[in-house]
Amino acid sequence: MALPFFYKKDITASDTIVVLDEDTSKHVVQVLRMENGEKLKLTDGKGSIFVCGITDNHRKKCSVSIIEKSHIAHHPSKISIAISPVKNNSRFEWFLEKATEIGVREIVPLICERTEKQQLKMERLQGILISAMLQSQQAWLPELRKAEKFNDYISLANTDSSLQKLIAHCEEDSKTTLLTIQPSDNTTILIGPEGDFSTKEITAALQHNFIPVSLGKTRLRTETAGIVAAALLCNR
């Protein structure tokens, strides 16, 4: 049976005893009813896995002793999804959850001309990423960047010569099917809001050397487009 799996930020290489936060302690002690001597696993979200034994099952500050350490290599390609938040919170949260499960390295909320939802509860969104990482038994937590305005993001992206820059939009222009794009070690793709990017934004992205790509034959919701892009890019 798999050991219970939890997240603990900033475990150092010299740590031998780790004190869990109150929420995790309550789950371990009150929900799972774990006793001293029982084992669980921790990850720092940076690739490290720690097998630990409970030394003090205090319900608010449970202590565990590190028994074994290992490290999981990250996917060799860095995939970033710069995506407009959508008006329906649950749909955007669903995207975050599934993108984490798929293995996206970085997520950037992208504020576009037609973005309706511009205020985000970042702490809640971070919690969704952590839960999805643990549920899918991963050791890497995606980086959730602060929201960035469209023009600021494409200008910054254009300064990185190693970055493969893609944009998925709905206008009837010439596009390359994403499946046929040559894989890269470092890729970002822009996913627009409900109503798509404006013509001005698409023009600006192309001027900043973004490659227009197609995600398929049907018109997709923002969050669906994000997941299709994530699946295609992370599994090449």
Buried (B, 14 or more C-beta within 10 A) or exposed (E): EEEBBBBBEEBEEEBEEBBBBEEBBBBBBEEEEBEEEBBBBBBBBBBBBBBBBBBBBBEEEBBBBBEEBEEEEBEEBBBBBBBBBBEBBEBBBBBBBBBBBBBBBBBBBBBBBEBEBEEBEEEEBBBBBBBBBBEBEBBBBBBBBEBBBBBEBBEEBBEEEEBBBBBBBBEEEEBEEBEEBEEBEBBBBBBBBBBBBBEEBBEBBBEBEBBBBBBBEEEBEBBBBBBBBBBBBBEB
